[in-house]
Amino acid sequence: MRTDEYEISMYREIDVCKRMITGLKKNLAVMEKKHNKSNNVFMKDLESGKDSDCKEECLEWKGNYDALKKWEEKLSQYEELFGSGKIDS
């Protein structure tokens, strides 16, 4: 049985996820523009060692990229659980 508290909490969690995703996407867009390469190309270059002299900025880029994927997964899980009613109080 869902309660108002349940819905409020789920909306709050979904909102937090969306805000984090928006912020991370903005940060990543700045990096893409600055370095003139997409996130995917950057990640492939980093994995292949092409950016072996990666400085702090590149580590931040990778961290933001990894965080984005985690927040998107968390959002997807919350939306799935909220939509399906799997979490009952």
PyMOL Python script that loads the backbone (N, CA, C, O; Angstrom):
from pymol import cmd

cmd.read_pdbstr("""\
ATOM      1  N   MET A   1       0.831  -1.169   0.000  1.00  0.00           N
ATOM      2  CA  MET A   1       0.000   0.000   0.000  1.00  0.00           C
ATOM      3  C   MET A   1       0.885   1.245   0.000  1.00  0.00           C
ATOM      4  O   MET A   1       1.757   1.395   0.855  1.00  0.00           O
ATOM      5  N   ARG A   2       0.658   2.114  -0.944  1.00  0.00           N
ATOM      6  CA  ARG A   2       1.418   3.351  -1.031  1.00  0.00           C
ATOM      7  C   ARG A   2       0.820   4.406  -0.114  1.00  0.00           C
ATOM      8  O   ARG A   2      -0.391   4.464   0.099  1.00  0.00           O
ATOM      9  N   THR A   3       1.696   5.226   0.416  1.00  0.00           N
ATOM     10  CA  THR A   3       1.251   6.332   1.258  1.00  0.00           C
ATOM     11  C   THR A   3       1.734   7.638   0.639  1.00  0.00           C
ATOM     12  O   THR A   3       2.569   7.649  -0.266  1.00  0.00           O
ATOM     13  N   ASP A   4       1.193   8.719   1.144  1.00  0.00           N
ATOM     14  CA  ASP A   4       1.658  10.026   0.676  1.00  0.00           C
ATOM     15  C   ASP A   4       3.144  10.195   0.962  1.00  0.00           C
ATOM     16  O   ASP A   4       3.870  10.765   0.146  1.00  0.00           O
ATOM     17  N   GLU A   5       3.608   9.703   2.121  1.00  0.00           N
ATOM     18  CA  GLU A   5       5.020   9.804   2.478  1.00  0.00           C
ATOM     19  C   GLU A   5       5.886   9.043   1.477  1.00  0.00           C
ATOM     20  O   GLU A   5       6.977   9.484   1.116  1.00  0.00           O
ATOM     21  N   TYR A   6       5.388   7.911   1.043  1.00  0.00           N
ATOM     22  CA  TYR A   6       6.110   7.115   0.046  1.00  0.00           C
ATOM     23  C   TYR A   6       6.279   7.921  -1.240  1.00  0.00           C
ATOM     24  O   TYR A   6       7.383   8.034  -1.773  1.00  0.00           O
ATOM     25  N   GLU A   7       5.190   8.471  -1.721  1.00  0.00           N
ATOM     26  CA  GLU A   7       5.248   9.237  -2.972  1.00  0.00           C
ATOM     27  C   GLU A   7       6.122  10.465  -2.832  1.00  0.00           C
ATOM     28  O   GLU A   7       6.897  10.775  -3.737  1.00  0.00           O
ATOM     29  N   ILE A   8       6.017  11.166  -1.727  1.00  0.00           N
ATOM     30  CA  ILE A   8       6.850  12.344  -1.500  1.00  0.00           C
ATOM     31  C   ILE A   8       8.320  11.950  -1.496  1.00  0.00           C
ATOM     32  O   ILE A   8       9.146  12.616  -2.120  1.00  0.00           O
ATOM     33  N   SER A   9       8.644  10.872  -0.798  1.00  0.00           N
ATOM     34  CA  SER A   9      10.035  10.411  -0.732  1.00  0.00           C
ATOM     35  C   SER A   9      10.552   9.992  -2.099  1.00  0.00           C
ATOM     36  O   SER A   9      11.685  10.309  -2.460  1.00  0.00           O
ATOM     37  N   MET A  10       9.738   9.290  -2.852  1.00  0.00           N
ATOM     38  CA  MET A  10      10.176   8.842  -4.173  1.00  0.00           C
ATOM     39  C   MET A  10      10.367  10.032  -5.118  1.00  0.00           C
ATOM     40  O   MET A  10      11.354  10.091  -5.851  1.00  0.00           O
ATOM     41  N   TYR A  11       9.436  10.964  -5.101  1.00  0.00           N
ATOM     42  CA  TYR A  11       9.595  12.161  -5.934  1.00  0.00           C
ATOM     43  C   TYR A  11      10.864  12.925  -5.549  1.00  0.00           C
ATOM     44  O   TYR A  11      11.576  13.438  -6.412  1.00  0.00           O
ATOM     45  N   ARG A  12      11.136  12.994  -4.248  1.00  0.00           N
ATOM     46  CA  ARG A  12      12.328  13.684  -3.773  1.00  0.00           C
ATOM     47  C   ARG A  12      13.588  12.981  -4.278  1.00  0.00           C
ATOM     48  O   ARG A  12      14.507  13.639  -4.766  1.00  0.00           O
ATOM     49  N   GLU A  13      13.639  11.682  -4.169  1.00  0.00           N
ATOM     50  CA  GLU A  13      14.812  10.923  -4.628  1.00  0.00           C
ATOM     51  C   GLU A  13      14.991  11.053  -6.141  1.00  0.00           C
ATOM     52  O   GLU A  13      16.109  11.218  -6.628  1.00  0.00           O
ATOM     53  N   ILE A  14      13.901  10.977  -6.866  1.00  0.00           N
ATOM     54  CA  ILE A  14      13.963  11.127  -8.330  1.00  0.00           C
ATOM     55  C   ILE A  14      14.436  12.528  -8.683  1.00  0.00           C
ATOM     56  O   ILE A  14      15.228  12.698  -9.611  1.00  0.00           O
ATOM     57  N   ASP A  15      13.964  13.527  -7.962  1.00  0.00           N
ATOM     58  CA  ASP A  15      14.387  14.906  -8.213  1.00  0.00           C
ATOM     59  C   ASP A  15      15.882  15.086  -7.945  1.00  0.00           C
ATOM     60  O   ASP A  15      16.573  15.746  -8.721  1.00  0.00           O
ATOM     61  N   VAL A  16      16.378  14.513  -6.868  1.00  0.00           N
ATOM     62  CA  VAL A  16      17.811  14.590  -6.559  1.00  0.00           C
ATOM     63  C   VAL A  16      18.621  13.966  -7.695  1.00  0.00           C
ATOM     64  O   VAL A  16      19.622  14.532  -8.137  1.00  0.00           O
ATOM     65  N   CYS A  17      18.191  12.820  -8.155  1.00  0.00           N
ATOM     66  CA  CYS A  17      18.890  12.150  -9.264  1.00  0.00           C
ATOM     67  C   CYS A  17      18.909  13.035 -10.506  1.00  0.00           C
ATOM     68  O   CYS A  17      19.949  13.199 -11.144  1.00  0.00           O
ATOM     69  N   LYS A  18      17.768  13.597 -10.840  1.00  0.00           N
ATOM     70  CA  LYS A  18      17.679  14.428 -12.046  1.00  0.00           C
ATOM     71  C   LYS A  18      18.570  15.667 -11.934  1.00  0.00           C
ATOM     72  O   LYS A  18      19.200  16.072 -12.910  1.00  0.00           O
ATOM     73  N   ARG A  19      18.618  16.259 -10.755  1.00  0.00           N
ATOM     74  CA  ARG A  19      19.469  17.441 -10.552  1.00  0.00           C
ATOM     75  C   ARG A  19      20.949  17.073 -10.674  1.00  0.00           C
ATOM     76  O   ARG A  19      21.725  17.809 -11.285  1.00  0.00           O
ATOM     77  N   MET A  20      21.331  15.964 -10.106  1.00  0.00           N
ATOM     78  CA  MET A  20      22.722  15.517 -10.209  1.00  0.00           C
ATOM     79  C   MET A  20      23.086  15.226 -11.659  1.00  0.00           C
ATOM     80  O   MET A  20      24.162  15.604 -12.121  1.00  0.00           O
ATOM     81  N   ILE A  21      22.201  14.564 -12.367  1.00  0.00           N
ATOM     82  CA  ILE A  21      22.435  14.230 -13.778  1.00  0.00           C
ATOM     83  C   ILE A  21      22.582  15.510 -14.601  1.00  0.00           C
ATOM     84  O   ILE A  21      23.479  15.613 -15.438  1.00  0.00           O
ATOM     85  N   THR A  22      21.715  16.470 -14.367  1.00  0.00           N
ATOM     86  CA  THR A  22      21.788  17.746 -15.095  1.00  0.00           C
ATOM     87  C   THR A  22      23.126  18.430 -14.840  1.00  0.00           C
ATOM     88  O   THR A  22      23.771  18.894 -15.781  1.00  0.00           O
ATOM     89  N   GLY A  23      23.546  18.498 -13.594  1.00  0.00           N
ATOM     90  CA  GLY A  23      24.816  19.132 -13.258  1.00  0.00           C
ATOM     91  C   GLY A  23      26.003  18.413 -13.873  1.00  0.00           C
ATOM     92  O   GLY A  23      26.914  19.052 -14.399  1.00  0.00           O
ATOM     93  N   LEU A  24      25.997  17.102 -13.812  1.00  0.00           N
ATOM     94  CA  LEU A  24      27.099  16.321 -14.395  1.00  0.00           C
ATOM     95  C   LEU A  24      27.148  16.485 -15.907  1.00  0.00           C
ATOM     96  O   LEU A  24      28.229  16.591 -16.486  1.00  0.00           O
ATOM     97  N   LYS A  25      25.992  16.505 -16.545  1.00  0.00           N
ATOM     98  CA  LYS A  25      25.957  16.693 -18.003  1.00  0.00           C
ATOM     99  C   LYS A  25      26.505  18.059 -18.389  1.00  0.00           C
ATOM    100  O   LYS A  25      27.194  18.188 -19.401  1.00  0.00           O
ATOM    101  N   LYS A  26      26.204  19.077 -17.590  1.00  0.00           N
ATOM    102  CA  LYS A  26      26.747  20.407 -17.866  1.00  0.00           C
ATOM    103  C   LYS A  26      28.266  20.396 -17.744  1.00  0.00           C
ATOM    104  O   LYS A  26      28.962  20.933 -18.606  1.00  0.00           O
ATOM    105  N   ASN A  27      28.781  19.793 -16.685  1.00  0.00           N
ATOM    106  CA  ASN A  27      30.232  19.701 -16.503  1.00  0.00           C
ATOM    107  C   ASN A  27      30.886  18.948 -17.653  1.00  0.00           C
ATOM    108  O   ASN A  27      31.935  19.357 -18.150  1.00  0.00           O
ATOM    109  N   LEU A  28      30.275  17.863 -18.071  1.00  0.00           N
ATOM    110  CA  LEU A  28      30.830  17.063 -19.162  1.00  0.00           C
ATOM    111  C   LEU A  28      30.786  17.819 -20.487  1.00  0.00           C
ATOM    112  O   LEU A  28      31.698  17.694 -21.305  1.00  0.00           O
ATOM    113  N   ALA A  29      29.736  18.598 -20.701  1.00  0.00           N
ATOM    114  CA  ALA A  29      29.635  19.388 -21.930  1.00  0.00           C
ATOM    115  C   ALA A  29      30.751  20.431 -22.000  1.00  0.00           C
ATOM    116  O   ALA A  29      31.290  20.701 -23.073  1.00  0.00           O
ATOM    117  N   VAL A  30      31.088  21.006 -20.863  1.00  0.00           N
ATOM    118  CA  VAL A  30      32.195  21.974 -20.817  1.00  0.00           C
ATOM    119  C   VAL A  30      33.497  21.284 -21.207  1.00  0.00           C
ATOM    120  O   VAL A  30      34.283  21.830 -21.982  1.00  0.00           O
ATOM    121  N   MET A  31      33.725  20.101 -20.681  1.00  0.00           N
ATOM    122  CA  MET A  31      34.957  19.366 -20.997  1.00  0.00           C
ATOM    123  C   MET A  31      35.002  18.974 -22.471  1.00  0.00           C
ATOM    124  O   MET A  31      36.047  19.078 -23.114  1.00  0.00           O
ATOM    125  N   GLU A  32      33.874  18.526 -23.002  1.00  0.00           N
ATOM    126  CA  GLU A  32      33.818  18.156 -24.419  1.00  0.00           C
ATOM    127  C   GLU A  32      34.179  19.349 -25.304  1.00  0.00           C
ATOM    128  O   GLU A  32      34.960  19.226 -26.248  1.00  0.00           O
ATOM    129  N   LYS A  33      33.605  20.487 -24.984  1.00  0.00           N
ATOM    130  CA  LYS A  33      33.857  21.682 -25.782  1.00  0.00           C
ATOM    131  C   LYS A  33      35.317  22.128 -25.646  1.00  0.00           C
ATOM    132  O   LYS A  33      35.963  22.470 -26.636  1.00  0.00           O
ATOM    133  N   LYS A  34      35.820  22.120 -24.432  1.00  0.00           N
ATOM    134  CA  LYS A  34      37.185  22.577 -24.170  1.00  0.00           C
ATOM    135  C   LYS A  34      38.217  21.719 -24.894  1.00  0.00           C
ATOM    136  O   LYS A  34      39.198  22.237 -25.428  1.00  0.00           O
ATOM    137  N   HIS A  35      37.995  20.411 -24.911  1.00  0.00           N
ATOM    138  CA  HIS A  35      38.960  19.479 -25.501  1.00  0.00           C
ATOM    139  C   HIS A  35      38.574  19.022 -26.902  1.00  0.00           C
ATOM    140  O   HIS A  35      39.289  18.244 -27.533  1.00  0.00           O
ATOM    141  N   ASN A  36      37.440  19.512 -27.378  1.00  0.00           N
ATOM    142  CA  ASN A  36      36.973  19.203 -28.731  1.00  0.00           C
ATOM    143  C   ASN A  36      36.885  17.692 -28.998  1.00  0.00           C
ATOM    144  O   ASN A  36      37.302  17.199 -30.047  1.00  0.00           O
ATOM    145  N   LYS A  37      36.338  16.990 -28.027  1.00  0.00           N
ATOM    146  CA  LYS A  37      36.084  15.555 -28.208  1.00  0.00           C
ATOM    147  C   LYS A  37      34.921  15.125 -27.327  1.00  0.00           C
ATOM    148  O   LYS A  37      34.677  15.697 -26.265  1.00  0.00           O
ATOM    149  N   SER A  38      34.222  14.121 -27.786  1.00  0.00           N
ATOM    150  CA  SER A  38      33.057  13.635 -27.040  1.00  0.00           C
ATOM    151  C   SER A  38      33.507  12.837 -25.823  1.00  0.00           C
ATOM    152  O   SER A  38      34.658  12.415 -25.721  1.00  0.00           O
ATOM    153  N   ASN A  39      32.575  12.647 -24.915  1.00  0.00           N
ATOM    154  CA  ASN A  39      32.858  11.832 -23.731  1.00  0.00           C
ATOM    155  C   ASN A  39      33.279  10.425 -24.125  1.00  0.00           C
ATOM    156  O   ASN A  39      34.216   9.869 -23.552  1.00  0.00           O
ATOM    157  N   ASN A  40      32.585   9.848 -25.107  1.00  0.00           N
ATOM    158  CA  ASN A  40      32.902   8.484 -25.522  1.00  0.00           C
ATOM    159  C   ASN A  40      34.308   8.383 -26.104  1.00  0.00           C
ATOM    160  O   ASN A  40      35.036   7.435 -25.808  1.00  0.00           O
ATOM    161  N   VAL A  41      34.693   9.357 -26.931  1.00  0.00           N
ATOM    162  CA  VAL A  41      36.044   9.363 -27.506  1.00  0.00           C
ATOM    163  C   VAL A  41      37.071   9.536 -26.393  1.00  0.00           C
ATOM    164  O   VAL A  41      38.099   8.860 -26.384  1.00  0.00           O
ATOM    165  N   PHE A  42      36.795  10.441 -25.454  1.00  0.00           N
ATOM    166  CA  PHE A  42      37.704  10.643 -24.328  1.00  0.00           C
ATOM    167  C   PHE A  42      37.904   9.345 -23.556  1.00  0.00           C
ATOM    168  O   PHE A  42      39.036   8.975 -23.244  1.00  0.00           O
ATOM    169  N   MET A  43      36.809   8.651 -23.247  1.00  0.00           N
ATOM    170  CA  MET A  43      36.909   7.407 -22.471  1.00  0.00           C
ATOM    171  C   MET A  43      37.704   6.356 -23.235  1.00  0.00           C
ATOM    172  O   MET A  43      38.526   5.659 -22.639  1.00  0.00           O
ATOM    173  N   LYS A  44      37.477   6.226 -24.545  1.00  0.00           N
ATOM    174  CA  LYS A  44      38.227   5.262 -25.352  1.00  0.00           C
ATOM    175  C   LYS A  44      39.706   5.615 -25.368  1.00  0.00           C
ATOM    176  O   LYS A  44      40.558   4.736 -25.234  1.00  0.00           O
ATOM    177  N   ASP A  45      40.017   6.908 -25.533  1.00  0.00           N
ATOM    178  CA  ASP A  45      41.411   7.358 -25.524  1.00  0.00           C
ATOM    179  C   ASP A  45      42.065   7.063 -24.176  1.00  0.00           C
ATOM    180  O   ASP A  45      43.209   6.614 -24.120  1.00  0.00           O
ATOM    181  N   LEU A  46      41.338   7.315 -23.101  1.00  0.00           N
ATOM    182  CA  LEU A  46      41.869   7.080 -21.754  1.00  0.00           C
ATOM    183  C   LEU A  46      42.137   5.595 -21.526  1.00  0.00           C
ATOM    184  O   LEU A  46      43.182   5.223 -20.991  1.00  0.00           O
ATOM    185  N   GLU A  47      41.182   4.739 -21.938  1.00  0.00           N
ATOM    186  CA  GLU A  47      41.330   3.291 -21.764  1.00  0.00           C
ATOM    187  C   GLU A  47      42.470   2.735 -22.608  1.00  0.00           C
ATOM    188  O   GLU A  47      43.137   1.785 -22.199  1.00  0.00           O
ATOM    189  N   SER A  48      42.698   3.317 -23.780  1.00  0.00           N
ATOM    190  CA  SER A  48      43.760   2.810 -24.660  1.00  0.00           C
ATOM    191  C   SER A  48      45.127   3.376 -24.293  1.00  0.00           C
ATOM    192  O   SER A  48      46.141   2.995 -24.878  1.00  0.00           O
ATOM    193  N   GLY A  49      45.153   4.285 -23.324  1.00  0.00           N
ATOM    194  CA  GLY A  49      46.417   4.866 -22.918  1.00  0.00           C
ATOM    195  C   GLY A  49      46.815   6.083 -23.730  1.00  0.00           C
ATOM    196  O   GLY A  49      47.897   6.638 -23.532  1.00  0.00           O
ATOM    197  N   LYS A  50      45.964   6.496 -24.626  1.00  0.00           N
ATOM    198  CA  LYS A  50      46.254   7.649 -25.471  1.00  0.00           C
ATOM    199  C   LYS A  50      46.420   8.921 -24.638  1.00  0.00           C
ATOM    200  O   LYS A  50      47.207   9.801 -24.987  1.00  0.00           O
ATOM    201  N   ASP A  51      45.684   9.011 -23.551  1.00  0.00           N
ATOM    202  CA  ASP A  51      45.782  10.146 -22.635  1.00  0.00           C
ATOM    203  C   ASP A  51      46.551   9.732 -21.379  1.00  0.00           C
ATOM    204  O   ASP A  51      46.117  10.008 -20.261  1.00  0.00           O
ATOM    205  N   SER A  52      47.694   9.070 -21.572  1.00  0.00           N
ATOM    206  CA  SER A  52      48.453   8.549 -20.442  1.00  0.00           C
ATOM    207  C   SER A  52      49.023   9.653 -19.557  1.00  0.00           C
ATOM    208  O   SER A  52      49.318   9.418 -18.385  1.00  0.00           O
ATOM    209  N   ASP A  53      49.177  10.846 -20.104  1.00  0.00           N
ATOM    210  CA  ASP A  53      49.674  11.963 -19.304  1.00  0.00           C
ATOM    211  C   ASP A  53      48.518  12.764 -18.711  1.00  0.00           C
ATOM    212  O   ASP A  53      48.618  13.972 -18.495  1.00  0.00           O
ATOM    213  N   CYS A  54      47.438  12.067 -18.460  1.00  0.00           N
ATOM    214  CA  CYS A  54      46.215  12.694 -17.962  1.00  0.00           C
ATOM    215  C   CYS A  54      46.488  13.418 -16.647  1.00  0.00           C
ATOM    216  O   CYS A  54      47.044  12.866 -15.698  1.00  0.00           O
ATOM    217  N   LYS A  55      46.082  14.639 -16.641  1.00  0.00           N
ATOM    218  CA  LYS A  55      46.259  15.463 -15.451  1.00  0.00           C
ATOM    219  C   LYS A  55      44.972  15.442 -14.625  1.00  0.00           C
ATOM    220  O   LYS A  55      44.023  14.720 -14.931  1.00  0.00           O
ATOM    221  N   GLU A  56      44.974  16.241 -13.591  1.00  0.00           N
ATOM    222  CA  GLU A  56      43.842  16.294 -12.669  1.00  0.00           C
ATOM    223  C   GLU A  56      42.516  16.554 -13.389  1.00  0.00           C
ATOM    224  O   GLU A  56      41.485  15.988 -13.026  1.00  0.00           O
ATOM    225  N   GLU A  57      42.551  17.407 -14.402  1.00  0.00           N
ATOM    226  CA  GLU A  57      41.334  17.741 -15.149  1.00  0.00           C
ATOM    227  C   GLU A  57      40.753  16.496 -15.838  1.00  0.00           C
ATOM    228  O   GLU A  57      39.537  16.308 -15.856  1.00  0.00           O
ATOM    229  N   CYS A  58      41.608  15.664 -16.395  1.00  0.00           N
ATOM    230  CA  CYS A  58      41.139  14.441 -17.046  1.00  0.00           C
ATOM    231  C   CYS A  58      40.565  13.465 -16.030  1.00  0.00           C
ATOM    232  O   CYS A  58      39.583  12.776 -16.304  1.00  0.00           O
ATOM    233  N   LEU A  59      41.180  13.410 -14.863  1.00  0.00           N
ATOM    234  CA  LEU A  59      40.661  12.532 -13.808  1.00  0.00           C
ATOM    235  C   LEU A  59      39.287  13.019 -13.341  1.00  0.00           C
ATOM    236  O   LEU A  59      38.403  12.217 -13.038  1.00  0.00           O
ATOM    237  N   GLU A  60      39.120  14.338 -13.288  1.00  0.00           N
ATOM    238  CA  GLU A  60      37.820  14.899 -12.939  1.00  0.00           C
ATOM    239  C   GLU A  60      36.787  14.553 -14.019  1.00  0.00           C
ATOM    240  O   GLU A  60      35.646  14.212 -13.711  1.00  0.00           O
ATOM    241  N   TRP A  61      37.202  14.644 -15.283  1.00  0.00           N
ATOM    242  CA  TRP A  61      36.324  14.311 -16.399  1.00  0.00           C
ATOM    243  C   TRP A  61      35.858  12.861 -16.270  1.00  0.00           C
ATOM    244  O   TRP A  61      34.666  12.571 -16.377  1.00  0.00           O
ATOM    245  N   LYS A  62      36.801  11.962 -16.042  1.00  0.00           N
ATOM    246  CA  LYS A  62      36.456  10.548 -15.904  1.00  0.00           C
ATOM    247  C   LYS A  62      35.537  10.334 -14.703  1.00  0.00           C
ATOM    248  O   LYS A  62      34.575   9.569 -14.775  1.00  0.00           O
ATOM    249  N   GLY A  63      35.840  11.017 -13.601  1.00  0.00           N
ATOM    250  CA  GLY A  63      34.999  10.889 -12.408  1.00  0.00           C
ATOM    251  C   GLY A  63      33.579  11.346 -12.659  1.00  0.00           C
ATOM    252  O   GLY A  63      32.625  10.701 -12.225  1.00  0.00           O
ATOM    253  N   ASN A  64      33.437  12.470 -13.367  1.00  0.00           N
ATOM    254  CA  ASN A  64      32.098  12.966 -13.702  1.00  0.00           C
ATOM    255  C   ASN A  64      31.374  12.011 -14.639  1.00  0.00           C
ATOM    256  O   ASN A  64      30.171  11.787 -14.500  1.00  0.00           O
ATOM    257  N   TYR A  65      32.113  11.448 -15.596  1.00  0.00           N
ATOM    258  CA  TYR A  65      31.528  10.501 -16.548  1.00  0.00           C
ATOM    259  C   TYR A  65      31.021   9.256 -15.800  1.00  0.00           C
ATOM    260  O   TYR A  65      29.897   8.803 -16.018  1.00  0.00           O
ATOM    261  N   ASP A  66      31.863   8.716 -14.921  1.00  0.00           N
ATOM    262  CA  ASP A  66      31.477   7.533 -14.143  1.00  0.00           C
ATOM    263  C   ASP A  66      30.291   7.843 -13.225  1.00  0.00           C
ATOM    264  O   ASP A  66      29.369   7.038 -13.094  1.00  0.00           O
ATOM    265  N   ALA A  67      30.328   9.018 -12.591  1.00  0.00           N
ATOM    266  CA  ALA A  67      29.231   9.409 -11.698  1.00  0.00           C
ATOM    267  C   ALA A  67      27.923   9.552 -12.466  1.00  0.00           C
ATOM    268  O   ALA A  67      26.864   9.163 -11.973  1.00  0.00           O
ATOM    269  N   LEU A  68      27.993  10.106 -13.669  1.00  0.00           N
ATOM    270  CA  LEU A  68      26.787  10.257 -14.485  1.00  0.00           C
ATOM    271  C   LEU A  68      26.138   8.904 -14.735  1.00  0.00           C
ATOM    272  O   LEU A  68      24.924   8.758 -14.594  1.00  0.00           O
ATOM    273  N   LYS A  69      26.934   7.930 -15.101  1.00  0.00           N
ATOM    274  CA  LYS A  69      26.389   6.594 -15.372  1.00  0.00           C
ATOM    275  C   LYS A  69      25.712   6.017 -14.124  1.00  0.00           C
ATOM    276  O   LYS A  69      24.652   5.399 -14.217  1.00  0.00           O
ATOM    277  N   LYS A  70      26.333   6.224 -12.953  1.00  0.00           N
ATOM    278  CA  LYS A  70      25.753   5.703 -11.705  1.00  0.00           C
ATOM    279  C   LYS A  70      24.447   6.416 -11.358  1.00  0.00           C
ATOM    280  O   LYS A  70      23.477   5.774 -10.954  1.00  0.00           O
ATOM    281  N   TRP A  71      24.418   7.743 -11.515  1.00  0.00           N
ATOM    282  CA  TRP A  71      23.189   8.486 -11.218  1.00  0.00           C
ATOM    283  C   TRP A  71      22.080   8.134 -12.198  1.00  0.00           C
ATOM    284  O   TRP A  71      20.915   8.055 -11.807  1.00  0.00           O
ATOM    285  N   GLU A  72      22.425   7.921 -13.471  1.00  0.00           N
ATOM    286  CA  GLU A  72      21.410   7.520 -14.450  1.00  0.00           C
ATOM    287  C   GLU A  72      20.843   6.148 -14.104  1.00  0.00           C
ATOM    288  O   GLU A  72      19.642   5.918 -14.248  1.00  0.00           O
ATOM    289  N   GLU A  73      21.687   5.253 -13.657  1.00  0.00           N
ATOM    290  CA  GLU A  73      21.225   3.916 -13.256  1.00  0.00           C
ATOM    291  C   GLU A  73      20.325   4.014 -12.025  1.00  0.00           C
ATOM    292  O   GLU A  73      19.284   3.360 -11.950  1.00  0.00           O
ATOM    293  N   LYS A  74      20.736   4.833 -11.067  1.00  0.00           N
ATOM    294  CA  LYS A  74      19.930   5.016  -9.853  1.00  0.00           C
ATOM    295  C   LYS A  74      18.564   5.602 -10.197  1.00  0.00           C
ATOM    296  O   LYS A  74      17.544   5.160  -9.668  1.00  0.00           O
ATOM    297  N   LEU A  75      18.545   6.597 -11.083  1.00  0.00           N
ATOM    298  CA  LEU A  75      17.271   7.199 -11.516  1.00  0.00           C
ATOM    299  C   LEU A  75      16.388   6.149 -12.171  1.00  0.00           C
ATOM    300  O   LEU A  75      15.194   6.067 -11.884  1.00  0.00           O
ATOM    301  N   SER A  76      16.968   5.360 -13.037  1.00  0.00           N
ATOM    302  CA  SER A  76      16.215   4.310 -13.722  1.00  0.00           C
ATOM    303  C   SER A  76      15.607   3.327 -12.715  1.00  0.00           C
ATOM    304  O   SER A  76      14.455   2.916 -12.855  1.00  0.00           O
ATOM    305  N   GLN A  77      16.386   2.960 -11.714  1.00  0.00           N
ATOM    306  CA  GLN A  77      15.886   2.030 -10.692  1.00  0.00           C
ATOM    307  C   GLN A  77      14.740   2.650  -9.894  1.00  0.00           C
ATOM    308  O   GLN A  77      13.717   2.007  -9.663  1.00  0.00           O
ATOM    309  N   TYR A  78      14.919   3.909  -9.473  1.00  0.00           N
ATOM    310  CA  TYR A  78      13.843   4.581  -8.730  1.00  0.00           C
ATOM    311  C   TYR A  78      12.573   4.673  -9.566  1.00  0.00           C
ATOM    312  O   TYR A  78      11.480   4.385  -9.079  1.00  0.00           O
ATOM    313  N   GLU A  79      12.719   5.073 -10.819  1.00  0.00           N
ATOM    314  CA  GLU A  79      11.545   5.210 -11.670  1.00  0.00           C
ATOM    315  C   GLU A  79      10.871   3.854 -11.892  1.00  0.00           C
ATOM    316  O   GLU A  79       9.643   3.764 -11.915  1.00  0.00           O
ATOM    317  N   GLU A  80      11.658   2.825 -12.051  1.00  0.00           N
ATOM    318  CA  GLU A  80      11.090   1.487 -12.231  1.00  0.00           C
ATOM    319  C   GLU A  80      10.352   1.037 -10.971  1.00  0.00           C
ATOM    320  O   GLU A  80       9.235   0.526 -11.051  1.00  0.00           O
ATOM    321  N   LEU A  81      10.977   1.227  -9.815  1.00  0.00           N
ATOM    322  CA  LEU A  81      10.346   0.816  -8.560  1.00  0.00           C
ATOM    323  C   LEU A  81       9.094   1.631  -8.270  1.00  0.00           C
ATOM    324  O   LEU A  81       8.081   1.087  -7.831  1.00  0.00           O
ATOM    325  N   PHE A  82       9.165   2.924  -8.514  1.00  0.00           N
ATOM    326  CA  PHE A  82       8.029   3.791  -8.240  1.00  0.00           C
ATOM    327  C   PHE A  82       6.876   3.464  -9.183  1.00  0.00           C
ATOM    328  O   PHE A  82       5.718   3.435  -8.766  1.00  0.00           O
ATOM    329  N   GLY A  83       7.188   3.221 -10.444  1.00  0.00           N
ATOM    330  CA  GLY A  83       6.156   2.907 -11.427  1.00  0.00           C
ATOM    331  C   GLY A  83       5.526   1.551 -11.242  1.00  0.00           C
ATOM    332  O   GLY A  83       4.348   1.356 -11.540  1.00  0.00           O
ATOM    333  N   SER A  84       6.320   0.600 -10.743  1.00  0.00           N
ATOM    334  CA  SER A  84       5.807  -0.760 -10.629  1.00  0.00           C
ATOM    335  C   SER A  84       5.146  -1.047  -9.295  1.00  0.00           C
ATOM    336  O   SER A  84       4.432  -2.038  -9.147  1.00  0.00           O
ATOM    337  N   GLY A  85       5.389  -0.166  -8.313  1.00  0.00           N
ATOM    338  CA  GLY A  85       4.805  -0.384  -6.992  1.00  0.00           C
ATOM    339  C   GLY A  85       5.493  -1.487  -6.213  1.00  0.00           C
ATOM    340  O   GLY A  85       4.911  -2.034  -5.277  1.00  0.00           O
ATOM    341  N   LYS A  86       6.739  -1.831  -6.585  1.00  0.00           N
ATOM    342  CA  LYS A  86       7.447  -2.906  -5.908  1.00  0.00           C
ATOM    343  C   LYS A  86       7.782  -2.578  -4.459  1.00  0.00           C
ATOM    344  O   LYS A  86       7.875  -3.476  -3.622  1.00  0.00           O
ATOM    345  N   ILE A  87       7.964  -1.291  -4.161  1.00  0.00           N
ATOM    346  CA  ILE A  87       8.247  -0.903  -2.782  1.00  0.00           C
ATOM    347  C   ILE A  87       6.930  -0.573  -2.126  1.00  0.00           C
ATOM    348  O   ILE A  87       6.251   0.376  -2.518  1.00  0.00           O
ATOM    349  N   ASP A  88       6.573  -1.346  -1.141  1.00  0.00           N
ATOM    350  CA  ASP A  88       5.326  -1.098  -0.427  1.00  0.00           C
ATOM    351  C   ASP A  88       5.626  -0.769   1.027  1.00  0.00           C
ATOM    352  O   ASP A  88       6.536  -1.338   1.631  1.00  0.00           O
ATOM    353  N   SER A  89       4.859   0.144   1.575  1.00  0.00           N
ATOM    354  CA  SER A  89       5.017   0.498   2.988  1.00  0.00           C
ATOM    355  C   SER A  89       3.817   0.043   3.756  1.00  0.00           C
ATOM    356  O   SER A  89       3.747   0.243   4.968  1.00  0.00           O
TER     357      SER A  89
END
""", "prot")
cmd.dss("prot")
cmd.show_as("cartoon", "prot")
cmd.util.cbc("prot")
cmd.orient("prot")
